[in-house]
Amino acid sequence: MLKKQFWKQTGIFVIILLLIIAAREYSAYQLIAHGIVSYQVHMLLGIGANIILSVVSFLFIKKHGLLSIAGIQGTKLTKWSLLLFPFYLVLLNISTIDALPQHIGVLNILILIVYSISIGVAEELSIRGFLQSYFIKNFGTSKKAIVQSIFAAALFFGLIHLLNFDKGIYGELSQVFFALFIGLLFGVLLVITKRIYPLIILHAIIDFFGKLDATGLPIKEKVGTPMVLENAIFISVLALPCLAYALVLLKRNELKQQAV
């Protein structure tokens, strides 16, 4: 009965998450089809979808008694120095910025900040906060079970990036691997540090600099130029340090004690 309930609740959450993403993408396509290409309008659409996903995720976390496992309450931040490594991704995004758009505008920057924060909150609460924590609660708190839970949540995080399908097959696969490696790292960090708020902030900073060079530009299309194989491999390789760091943390830390 408990196992059936677990899969039922997981299925309901995943369906809701996919519906929110699908509604966001459909709305964006419809806006473009009707000639509405305003950067601000499209960003506000994304912010709205992220807020809805954040609320749904928090309600699921609270309903299933995951506030402590999810790192929302009841624990103190431990081993904060481990959170310095993900800034590698921030520096990586900064290094890829060629030039900022002319007349970028203060309002557009503010909207990007809010959008980035909404992404951090929505994705961390949904993937790490609920899914990973719910898996841990039901799979068990042995090190093997926790590793399986982290991997399952990270794999789902990687696969949902296929929904955009805006960079061709190679580009999509590179996004899956990139998100998978980052998901593994963030999942391990949540279990060890016991706090989700730093991950939300890190996630927001990474996205902010990753999207800074497109700030204020009209959203004229949802499907870009397909990525070539060489670039896809390069992007995947850039995320390998995240995977390596996650594996090192898994080896050096007793996750059973950290998760209890």
C-alpha positions in Angstrom: 0.0 0.0 0.0 2.8 2.4 1.0 4.7 1.7 -2.2 1.6 2.2 -4.3 1.0 5.5 -2.6 4.6 6.6 -3.2 4.3 6.0 -6.9 0.9 7.7 -7.1 2.1 10.8 -5.4 5.3 10.9 -7.5 3.2 10.5 -10.6 0.8 13.2 -9.7 3.7 15.6 -9.0 5.5 14.8 -12.2 2.3 15.3 -14.2 1.7 18.7 -12.6 5.3 19.7 -13.3 5.1 18.7 -16.9 1.8 20.4 -17.4 3.2 23.7 -16.0 6.2 23.5 -18.3 4.0 22.5 -21.3 1.6 25.4 -20.6 4.5 27.8 -20.4 6.0 26.7 -23.7 2.7 26.7 -25.4 1.9 30.2 -24.2 5.3 31.4 -25.4 4.8 29.9 -28.9 1.3 31.5 -29.0 2.8 34.9 -28.0 5.4 34.7 -30.8 2.7 33.5 -33.3 0.7 36.7 -32.5 3.7 38.9 -32.9 4.3 39.5 -29.2 8.1 39.2 -28.9 8.7 41.6 -26.0 11.5 40.4 -23.7 9.6 41.6 -20.7 6.4 39.8 -21.5 8.1 36.5 -22.1 10.2 36.8 -18.9 7.1 37.6 -16.9 5.4 34.5 -18.4 8.4 32.5 -17.2 8.3 34.1 -13.8 4.6 33.3 -13.4 5.1 29.6 -14.3 8.1 29.4 -11.9 6.0 30.8 -9.1 3.2 28.3 -9.7 5.7 25.4 -9.7 7.4 26.8 -6.5 4.0 26.9 -4.7 3.0 23.4 -5.8 6.4 22.0 -4.8 6.3 23.6 -1.4 2.8 22.2 -0.8 4.0 18.7 -1.7 7.1 19.0 0.5 4.9 20.2 3.4 2.2 17.6 2.8 4.7 14.7 3.0 6.7 16.0 5.9 9.9 16.7 4.0 10.7 20.1 5.3 13.7 18.8 7.2 15.0 16.4 4.6 14.6 19.1 1.9 16.7 21.5 4.0 14.0 24.1 4.5 13.7 24.0 8.3 15.0 22.3 11.4 18.7 22.2 10.5 21.7 24.5 10.4 24.0 25.0 7.4 26.9 22.6 7.7 30.1 22.5 5.6 29.3 25.7 3.8 32.8 25.8 2.2 31.7 22.9 -0.1 29.3 25.4 -1.7 32.2 27.4 -3.2 32.9 24.9 -6.0 29.7 25.6 -7.9 30.9 29.2 -8.5 33.0 27.5 -11.2 29.7 27.4 -13.2 29.2 31.2 -12.6 32.7 31.9 -13.9 32.1 29.6 -16.8 29.0 31.6 -17.8 30.7 34.9 -17.3 33.6 33.8 -19.6 31.2 32.9 -22.4 29.6 36.4 -22.5 30.8 38.1 -25.7 29.0 41.4 -25.4 25.9 42.8 -23.7 23.1 44.1 -25.8 23.0 47.9 -26.3 20.5 49.8 -24.2 20.1 46.8 -21.9 18.0 48.9 -19.4 17.7 48.8 -15.7 14.2 47.4 -15.8 15.3 44.5 -17.9 18.1 43.7 -15.5 15.7 43.8 -12.6 13.3 41.4 -14.5 16.2 39.1 -15.2 17.2 39.1 -11.5 13.6 38.2 -10.5 13.4 35.6 -13.3 16.7 34.0 -12.2 15.6 33.8 -8.6 12.3 32.3 -9.6 14.2 29.6 -11.6 16.4 28.8 -8.6 13.4 28.5 -6.3 11.2 26.5 -8.7 13.8 24.0 -9.8 15.4 23.5 -6.4 12.1 23.0 -4.6 10.7 20.7 -7.2 13.7 18.5 -8.0 15.9 18.5 -4.9 13.3 19.8 -2.4 10.5 17.4 -3.3 11.5 14.6 -5.6 14.9 13.8 -4.2 13.7 14.2 -0.6 10.6 12.1 -1.3 12.8 9.4 -2.8 15.1 9.4 0.2 12.2 9.2 2.6 10.8 6.1 0.8 14.0 4.4 -0.5 15.7 4.6 2.8 18.6 6.5 4.4 21.4 4.0 3.8 24.2 5.5 1.7 23.3 3.3 -1.3 19.6 4.3 -1.1 20.5 8.0 -0.8 22.9 7.8 -3.9 20.1 6.1 -5.8 17.7 8.9 -4.8 20.1 11.6 -5.8 20.8 10.0 -9.2 17.0 9.4 -9.9 16.2 13.1 -9.2 19.2 14.3 -11.2 18.3 12.1 -14.2 14.8 13.4 -14.2 16.2 17.0 -14.0 18.3 16.2 -17.1 15.5 14.6 -19.1 13.0 17.4 -18.6 15.4 19.6 -20.6 14.4 17.6 -23.6 11.0 19.3 -23.5 12.3 22.5 -25.0 14.0 20.7 -28.0 15.3 24.0 -29.4 18.9 23.1 -30.2 18.7 20.0 -32.3 19.5 16.4 -31.2 23.1 17.1 -30.2 22.2 20.3 -28.4 19.5 18.5 -26.5 21.7 15.7 -25.4 24.4 18.1 -24.2 21.7 19.9 -22.1 20.7 16.6 -20.6 24.2 15.7 -19.6 24.9 19.3 -18.4 21.8 19.3 -16.2 22.4 15.7 -15.0 25.9 16.5 -13.8 24.8 19.7 -12.1 21.8 17.9 -10.6 24.1 15.3 -9.1 26.3 17.9 -7.6 23.4 20.0 -6.1 21.7 16.8 -4.9 24.8 15.7 -3.0 25.3 19.2 -1.6 21.8 19.3 -0.3 22.2 16.1 1.6 25.6 17.1 3.1 24.9 20.8 3.9 21.3 20.1 4.9 20.2 23.5 3.6 18.4 24.3 0.3 18.6 28.1 0.4 22.2 28.4 -0.6 21.5 26.1 -3.6 18.6 28.3 -4.6 20.9 31.4 -4.5 23.7 29.6 -6.4 21.2 28.4 -9.0 19.9 31.9 -9.5 23.4 33.4 -9.9 24.3 30.7 -12.5 21.2 31.4 -14.5 21.6 35.2 -14.2 25.0 35.2 -15.9 24.0 32.5 -18.3 21.2 34.6 -19.7 22.7 38.1 -19.3 23.9 38.4 -22.9 20.3 38.0 -24.1 18.8 40.6 -21.7 16.3 42.9 -23.4 16.4 41.2 -26.8 13.1 40.3 -28.5 12.0 36.7 -28.2 11.4 36.1 -31.9 11.6 32.3 -32.0 11.7 29.3 -29.6 13.7 27.1 -31.9 17.3 28.2 -32.5 20.0 26.9 -34.8 20.8 23.2 -34.2 24.0 22.7 -32.3 26.9 20.8 -34.0 28.3 17.7 -32.4 31.6 19.3 -31.5 30.0 22.1 -29.5 27.6 19.7 -27.8 30.6 17.5 -26.7 32.5 20.6 -25.5 29.5 21.8 -23.4 29.1 18.4 -21.8 32.9 18.3 -21.0 32.6 21.7 -19.3 30.2 20.2 -16.8 32.3 17.1 -16.0 34.0 18.9 -13.0 30.6 19.0 -11.4 30.3 15.2 -11.8 33.8 14.7 -10.5 33.2 16.9 -7.5 30.0 15.1 -6.7 31.7 11.7 -6.8 34.5 13.0 -4.5 31.9 14.3 -2.0 30.0 10.9 -2.1 33.2 9.0 -1.4 34.4 11.3 1.5 31.1 11.8 3.3 29.0 9.4 5.4 25.6 10.2 3.8 23.6 8.0 6.2 24.6 10.2 9.1 24.1 13.4 7.2 20.6 12.5 6.0 19.1 11.5 9.4 
